[in-house]
Amino acid sequence: MPETLIKICGLTTPETVDAAVEAGATHVGFVHFPDSPRHIGISDAAKLRQRLPKSVRAVLLTVNLDPKATALALQAIEPEVLQLHGNETVEWLQLLRDNSTLEIWKAVGLKDRGTLERSERFKGAAHRIIYDAAAQAVPGALPGGNGLTLDWRLLLNYRHQVDWGLAGGLTPENVADAIRFTGAPLVDASSGLESAPGVKDVGKIKAFCAAARDAQPARV
């Protein structure tokens, strides 16, 4: 089976970017969303992006960012992937996909089995769906990075129509089980690798990547 892709998201320092690269992450995420404790400015993200070797793909995460600001951020940071975490429409995703070489990822809060079926509307517009824990019921919750673990049983035996990834409360301790149970082709961690909100722990980054690499997806 293909090797599981590993995304470490919400990095803000050279030390944590380097740690993710050295640990074997395939994707590194930069969060450009002021309400997040992981927010990073465009110029700082652009500098960190330069530390990535060609083998590691840069992911820019935004939330309902307007088209002009999106264009400026993409021009400065030059990511390979744009991950949208807000209420972005299928039409906007399609426009981005049709007019760029970007991979377009759409994050979706997984509340129930019906969410999986509704997410199929992004087929052809998004290259990948990132299933995260639904945050609406949590006061003051962010669109992602809340440390909430979604119910993996919702994903069991579902025939996905779009490439996908698993986020939501993943840690070094549970990522292997998550991969084995769901067969996730990509795992995406952020708050589960922190010593405080927005402060990544180098040791946790290394442990997460090691656990993800060693896990074998379930055959379904």
Contacts in CASP RR format, 6 or more apart in sequence:
PFRMAT RR
TARGET T0000
AUTHOR 0000-0000-0000
METHOD contacts of the structure
MODEL  1
MPETLIKICGLTTPETVDAAVEAGATHVGFVHFPDSPRHIGISDAAKLRQ
RLPKSVRAVLLTVNLDPKATALALQAIEPEVLQLHGNETVEWLQLLRDNS
TLEIWKAVGLKDRGTLERSERFKGAAHRIIYDAAAQAVPGALPGGNGLTL
DWRLLLNYRHQVDWGLAGGLTPENVADAIRFTGAPLVDASSGLESAPGVK
DVGKIKAFCAAARDAQPARV
1 216 0 8 1.000
1 217 0 8 1.000
1 219 0 8 1.000
2 185 0 8 1.000
3 213 0 8 1.000
4 179 0 8 1.000
4 184 0 8 1.000
4 185 0 8 1.000
4 186 0 8 1.000
4 187 0 8 1.000
4 212 0 8 1.000
4 213 0 8 1.000
4 215 0 8 1.000
4 217 0 8 1.000
5 26 0 8 1.000
5 27 0 8 1.000
5 165 0 8 1.000
5 185 0 8 1.000
5 186 0 8 1.000
5 187 0 8 1.000
6 24 0 8 1.000
6 25 0 8 1.000
6 26 0 8 1.000
6 27 0 8 1.000
6 186 0 8 1.000
6 187 0 8 1.000
6 208 0 8 1.000
6 209 0 8 1.000
6 212 0 8 1.000
6 213 0 8 1.000
7 25 0 8 1.000
7 26 0 8 1.000
7 27 0 8 1.000
7 28 0 8 1.000
7 29 0 8 1.000
7 59 0 8 1.000
7 186 0 8 1.000
7 187 0 8 1.000
7 188 0 8 1.000
7 189 0 8 1.000
8 16 0 8 1.000
8 20 0 8 1.000
8 23 0 8 1.000
8 25 0 8 1.000
8 27 0 8 1.000
8 28 0 8 1.000
8 29 0 8 1.000
8 189 0 8 1.000
8 190 0 8 1.000
8 193 0 8 1.000
8 200 0 8 1.000
8 205 0 8 1.000
8 208 0 8 1.000
8 209 0 8 1.000
9 28 0 8 1.000
9 29 0 8 1.000
9 31 0 8 1.000
9 38 0 8 1.000
9 59 0 8 1.000
9 61 0 8 1.000
9 167 0 8 1.000
9 188 0 8 1.000
9 189 0 8 1.000
9 190 0 8 1.000
10 29 0 8 1.000
10 30 0 8 1.000
10 31 0 8 1.000
10 38 0 8 1.000
10 40 0 8 1.000
10 61 0 8 1.000
10 190 0 8 1.000
10 198 0 8 1.000
10 200 0 8 1.000
11 17 0 8 1.000
11 20 0 8 1.000
11 28 0 8 1.000
11 29 0 8 1.000
11 30 0 8 1.000
11 38 0 8 1.000
11 40 0 8 1.000
11 48 0 8 1.000
11 200 0 8 1.000
12 30 0 8 1.000
12 38 0 8 1.000
12 40 0 8 1.000
12 44 0 8 1.000
12 48 0 8 1.000
12 198 0 8 1.000
12 200 0 8 1.000
13 48 0 8 1.000
13 200 0 8 1.000
14 48 0 8 1.000
14 51 0 8 1.000
15 202 0 8 1.000
16 200 0 8 1.000
16 202 0 8 1.000
16 205 0 8 1.000
17 28 0 8 1.000
17 48 0 8 1.000
17 51 0 8 1.000
17 52 0 8 1.000
18 51 0 8 1.000
19 200 0 8 1.000
19 202 0 8 1.000
19 203 0 8 1.000
19 205 0 8 1.000
19 206 0 8 1.000
20 28 0 8 1.000
20 56 0 8 1.000
20 205 0 8 1.000
20 209 0 8 1.000
21 28 0 8 1.000
21 51 0 8 1.000
21 52 0 8 1.000
21 53 0 8 1.000
21 56 0 8 1.000
22 206 0 8 1.000
23 205 0 8 1.000
23 206 0 8 1.000
23 208 0 8 1.000
23 209 0 8 1.000
23 210 0 8 1.000
24 56 0 8 1.000
24 209 0 8 1.000
24 213 0 8 1.000
25 56 0 8 1.000
25 205 0 8 1.000
25 209 0 8 1.000
26 55 0 8 1.000
26 56 0 8 1.000
26 57 0 8 1.000
27 56 0 8 1.000
27 57 0 8 1.000
27 58 0 8 1.000
27 59 0 8 1.000
27 81 0 8 1.000
27 186 0 8 1.000
27 188 0 8 1.000
28 52 0 8 1.000
28 56 0 8 1.000
28 57 0 8 1.000
28 58 0 8 1.000
28 59 0 8 1.000
29 58 0 8 1.000
29 59 0 8 1.000
29 60 0 8 1.000
29 61 0 8 1.000
29 83 0 8 1.000
30 40 0 8 1.000
30 45 0 8 1.000
30 48 0 8 1.000
30 49 0 8 1.000
30 58 0 8 1.000
30 59 0 8 1.000
30 60 0 8 1.000
30 61 0 8 1.000
30 77 0 8 1.000
30 79 0 8 1.000
31 38 0 8 1.000
31 39 0 8 1.000
31 40 0 8 1.000
31 61 0 8 1.000
31 190 0 8 1.000
32 39 0 8 1.000
32 40 0 8 1.000
32 41 0 8 1.000
32 42 0 8 1.000
32 45 0 8 1.000
32 60 0 8 1.000
32 61 0 8 1.000
32 62 0 8 1.000
32 65 0 8 1.000
32 73 0 8 1.000
33 39 0 8 1.000
33 61 0 8 1.000
33 62 0 8 1.000
33 63 0 8 1.000
33 65 0 8 1.000
33 85 0 8 1.000
33 142 0 8 1.000
33 143 0 8 1.000
35 63 0 8 1.000
35 142 0 8 1.000
36 142 0 8 1.000
36 145 0 8 1.000
37 197 0 8 1.000
37 198 0 8 1.000
38 145 0 8 1.000
38 190 0 8 1.000
38 198 0 8 1.000
40 48 0 8 1.000
42 72 0 8 1.000
42 73 0 8 1.000
42 76 0 8 1.000
42 77 0 8 1.000
43 76 0 8 1.000
45 60 0 8 1.000
45 73 0 8 1.000
45 76 0 8 1.000
45 77 0 8 1.000
46 76 0 8 1.000
46 77 0 8 1.000
46 78 0 8 1.000
49 58 0 8 1.000
49 77 0 8 1.000
49 78 0 8 1.000
49 79 0 8 1.000
52 58 0 8 1.000
57 79 0 8 1.000
57 80 0 8 1.000
57 81 0 8 1.000
57 103 0 8 1.000
58 77 0 8 1.000
58 78 0 8 1.000
58 79 0 8 1.000
58 80 0 8 1.000
58 81 0 8 1.000
59 79 0 8 1.000
59 80 0 8 1.000
59 81 0 8 1.000
59 82 0 8 1.000
59 83 0 8 1.000
59 105 0 8 1.000
60 73 0 8 1.000
60 74 0 8 1.000
60 77 0 8 1.000
60 79 0 8 1.000
60 81 0 8 1.000
60 82 0 8 1.000
60 83 0 8 1.000
61 83 0 8 1.000
61 84 0 8 1.000
61 85 0 8 1.000
62 70 0 8 1.000
62 73 0 8 1.000
62 82 0 8 1.000
62 83 0 8 1.000
62 84 0 8 1.000
62 85 0 8 1.000
63 84 0 8 1.000
63 85 0 8 1.000
63 86 0 8 1.000
63 143 0 8 1.000
64 86 0 8 1.000
64 87 0 8 1.000
64 88 0 8 1.000
65 73 0 8 1.000
70 82 0 8 1.000
74 82 0 8 1.000
74 100 0 8 1.000
74 102 0 8 1.000
79 102 0 8 1.000
80 102 0 8 1.000
80 103 0 8 1.000
81 102 0 8 1.000
81 103 0 8 1.000
81 104 0 8 1.000
81 105 0 8 1.000
82 96 0 8 1.000
82 102 0 8 1.000
82 103 0 8 1.000
82 104 0 8 1.000
82 105 0 8 1.000
83 105 0 8 1.000
83 106 0 8 1.000
83 107 0 8 1.000
83 130 0 8 1.000
84 92 0 8 1.000
84 93 0 8 1.000
84 104 0 8 1.000
84 105 0 8 1.000
84 106 0 8 1.000
84 107 0 8 1.000
85 107 0 8 1.000
85 143 0 8 1.000
85 144 0 8 1.000
86 107 0 8 1.000
86 143 0 8 1.000
88 106 0 8 1.000
90 121 0 8 1.000
90 122 0 8 1.000
90 125 0 8 1.000
91 125 0 8 1.000
93 104 0 8 1.000
93 106 0 8 1.000
93 122 0 8 1.000
93 125 0 8 1.000
93 126 0 8 1.000
94 124 0 8 1.000
94 125 0 8 1.000
96 102 0 8 1.000
96 104 0 8 1.000
97 104 0 8 1.000
97 124 0 8 1.000
97 125 0 8 1.000
97 126 0 8 1.000
97 127 0 8 1.000
103 127 0 8 1.000
103 128 0 8 1.000
104 125 0 8 1.000
104 126 0 8 1.000
104 127 0 8 1.000
104 128 0 8 1.000
105 126 0 8 1.000
105 127 0 8 1.000
105 128 0 8 1.000
105 129 0 8 1.000
105 130 0 8 1.000
106 119 0 8 1.000
106 122 0 8 1.000
106 125 0 8 1.000
106 126 0 8 1.000
106 128 0 8 1.000
106 129 0 8 1.000
106 130 0 8 1.000
107 129 0 8 1.000
107 130 0 8 1.000
107 131 0 8 1.000
107 132 0 8 1.000
107 143 0 8 1.000
107 144 0 8 1.000
107 167 0 8 1.000
108 115 0 8 1.000
108 119 0 8 1.000
108 129 0 8 1.000
108 130 0 8 1.000
108 131 0 8 1.000
108 132 0 8 1.000
109 115 0 8 1.000
109 131 0 8 1.000
109 132 0 8 1.000
109 133 0 8 1.000
109 134 0 8 1.000
109 135 0 8 1.000
109 150 0 8 1.000
110 116 0 8 1.000
110 131 0 8 1.000
110 132 0 8 1.000
110 133 0 8 1.000
110 134 0 8 1.000
110 150 0 8 1.000
110 151 0 8 1.000
110 154 0 8 1.000
110 155 0 8 1.000
111 134 0 8 1.000
111 136 0 8 1.000
112 154 0 8 1.000
113 154 0 8 1.000
113 158 0 8 1.000
115 131 0 8 1.000
115 134 0 8 1.000
115 154 0 8 1.000
116 131 0 8 1.000
116 154 0 8 1.000
116 155 0 8 1.000
116 158 0 8 1.000
116 160 0 8 1.000
119 129 0 8 1.000
119 131 0 8 1.000
119 162 0 8 1.000
120 161 0 8 1.000
120 162 0 8 1.000
122 129 0 8 1.000
122 162 0 8 1.000
123 161 0 8 1.000
123 162 0 8 1.000
124 162 0 8 1.000
126 162 0 8 1.000
127 162 0 8 1.000
127 163 0 8 1.000
128 162 0 8 1.000
128 163 0 8 1.000
128 164 0 8 1.000
128 165 0 8 1.000
128 186 0 8 1.000
129 160 0 8 1.000
129 162 0 8 1.000
129 163 0 8 1.000
129 164 0 8 1.000
129 165 0 8 1.000
130 164 0 8 1.000
130 165 0 8 1.000
130 166 0 8 1.000
130 167 0 8 1.000
130 186 0 8 1.000
130 188 0 8 1.000
131 150 0 8 1.000
131 155 0 8 1.000
131 164 0 8 1.000
131 165 0 8 1.000
131 166 0 8 1.000
131 167 0 8 1.000
132 144 0 8 1.000
132 145 0 8 1.000
132 150 0 8 1.000
132 167 0 8 1.000
132 168 0 8 1.000
133 144 0 8 1.000
133 146 0 8 1.000
133 147 0 8 1.000
133 148 0 8 1.000
133 149 0 8 1.000
133 150 0 8 1.000
133 167 0 8 1.000
133 168 0 8 1.000
133 169 0 8 1.000
134 148 0 8 1.000
134 150 0 8 1.000
135 141 0 8 1.000
135 142 0 8 1.000
135 143 0 8 1.000
135 144 0 8 1.000
135 146 0 8 1.000
135 148 0 8 1.000
138 146 0 8 1.000
138 148 0 8 1.000
141 148 0 8 1.000
144 167 0 8 1.000
144 168 0 8 1.000
144 190 0 8 1.000
145 167 0 8 1.000
145 168 0 8 1.000
145 169 0 8 1.000
145 190 0 8 1.000
145 191 0 8 1.000
146 168 0 8 1.000
146 191 0 8 1.000
147 168 0 8 1.000
147 169 0 8 1.000
147 190 0 8 1.000
147 191 0 8 1.000
147 192 0 8 1.000
148 168 0 8 1.000
148 169 0 8 1.000
149 168 0 8 1.000
149 169 0 8 1.000
149 170 0 8 1.000
149 174 0 8 1.000
150 166 0 8 1.000
150 168 0 8 1.000
150 169 0 8 1.000
152 166 0 8 1.000
152 178 0 8 1.000
152 181 0 8 1.000
152 182 0 8 1.000
155 166 0 8 1.000
155 182 0 8 1.000
155 184 0 8 1.000
156 181 0 8 1.000
156 182 0 8 1.000
156 220 0 8 1.000
157 220 0 8 1.000
163 185 0 8 1.000
164 184 0 8 1.000
164 185 0 8 1.000
164 186 0 8 1.000
165 184 0 8 1.000
165 185 0 8 1.000
165 186 0 8 1.000
165 187 0 8 1.000
165 188 0 8 1.000
166 178 0 8 1.000
166 179 0 8 1.000
166 182 0 8 1.000
166 184 0 8 1.000
166 186 0 8 1.000
166 187 0 8 1.000
166 188 0 8 1.000
167 187 0 8 1.000
167 188 0 8 1.000
167 189 0 8 1.000
167 190 0 8 1.000
168 188 0 8 1.000
169 189 0 8 1.000
169 191 0 8 1.000
169 192 0 8 1.000
170 178 0 8 1.000
170 187 0 8 1.000
170 188 0 8 1.000
170 189 0 8 1.000
170 192 0 8 1.000
170 208 0 8 1.000
171 189 0 8 1.000
171 192 0 8 1.000
171 193 0 8 1.000
171 204 0 8 1.000
171 208 0 8 1.000
172 193 0 8 1.000
172 204 0 8 1.000
172 207 0 8 1.000
172 208 0 8 1.000
172 210 0 8 1.000
172 211 0 8 1.000
173 211 0 8 1.000
175 187 0 8 1.000
175 189 0 8 1.000
175 208 0 8 1.000
175 211 0 8 1.000
175 212 0 8 1.000
175 215 0 8 1.000
176 211 0 8 1.000
176 212 0 8 1.000
176 214 0 8 1.000
176 215 0 8 1.000
177 215 0 8 1.000
178 184 0 8 1.000
178 187 0 8 1.000
179 187 0 8 1.000
179 212 0 8 1.000
179 215 0 8 1.000
179 216 0 8 1.000
179 217 0 8 1.000
180 215 0 8 1.000
180 216 0 8 1.000
180 217 0 8 1.000
180 218 0 8 1.000
181 218 0 8 1.000
182 217 0 8 1.000
182 218 0 8 1.000
183 217 0 8 1.000
183 218 0 8 1.000
183 220 0 8 1.000
184 217 0 8 1.000
185 217 0 8 1.000
187 212 0 8 1.000
189 208 0 8 1.000
191 197 0 8 1.000
191 198 0 8 1.000
192 204 0 8 1.000
193 200 0 8 1.000
193 201 0 8 1.000
193 204 0 8 1.000
193 205 0 8 1.000
193 208 0 8 1.000
194 200 0 8 1.000
194 201 0 8 1.000
194 204 0 8 1.000
195 201 0 8 1.000
195 204 0 8 1.000
END
